Amino acid sequence: MVSDPFCAFCAAFALQQQKRVNVDFPTWMIESLDREASKLGVTRQSVIKVWLAERLEATASNVPLQLRRPGAARR
């Protein structure tokens, strides 16, 4: 059972073998992740998993993602 209601996308993670990793992030990044997670009503871990999965899928299918640095002007 998936404890996070983020989306069906997360359910696929629960069915796969898991491996724990530790990653250090700058404080501003954690704060941004927490704000996004709060807006979506999910955990920080769910946001990280989904965003990384989206990036990996886009890379595998050669679909470019638009990148924007914090504070950068939108076009």
C-alpha positions in Angstrom: 0.0 0.0 0.0 1.3 3.4 -0.9 1.0 5.8 2.1 1.4 8.9 -0.1 -1.5 10.1 -2.3 0.8 11.9 -4.8 -0.3 9.8 -7.8 -0.5 6.4 -9.3 3.1 7.1 -10.5 4.3 6.6 -7.0 2.6 3.2 -6.7 5.0 1.8 -9.2 7.9 2.7 -6.8 6.3 0.7 -4.0 6.2 -2.4 -6.1 9.9 -2.3 -7.0 12.9 -3.3 -5.0 14.2 -0.4 -3.0 17.7 0.7 -2.1 18.4 3.4 0.4 20.7 6.3 -0.5 21.9 9.4 1.2 22.1 12.6 -0.7 23.3 16.0 0.6 21.3 19.0 -0.7 21.9 22.7 -0.1 19.5 24.3 2.3 17.8 26.4 -0.4 17.0 23.2 -2.3 15.5 21.5 0.7 13.4 24.5 1.4 12.2 24.6 -2.2 11.4 20.9 -2.1 9.5 21.3 1.1 7.4 24.2 -0.3 6.5 22.1 -3.4 5.7 19.1 -1.2 3.5 21.2 1.0 1.6 22.7 -2.1 1.0 19.2 -3.4 0.2 17.7 0.1 2.9 15.0 -0.2 6.2 14.2 1.3 9.6 15.7 0.2 10.7 12.2 -0.7 7.7 11.8 -3.1 8.6 15.0 -4.9 12.2 13.9 -5.3 11.3 10.5 -6.5 8.8 11.7 -9.1 11.0 14.5 -10.4 14.0 12.2 -10.7 11.9 9.6 -12.5 10.5 12.2 -14.9 14.0 13.4 -15.6 15.3 9.9 -16.2 12.4 9.0 -18.5 12.8 12.3 -20.5 16.5 11.6 -20.8 15.9 8.0 -21.9 13.4 9.2 -24.6 15.6 12.2 -25.6 12.9 14.6 -24.6 14.5 17.8 -23.3 13.3 19.2 -20.1 13.2 22.9 -19.6 15.5 23.8 -16.8 15.2 27.0 -14.7 17.5 28.1 -12.0 15.9 29.6 -8.8 15.6 33.3 -9.4 16.1 33.1 -13.1 13.7 35.0 -15.3 11.0 33.0 -17.1 10.8 33.5 -20.9 
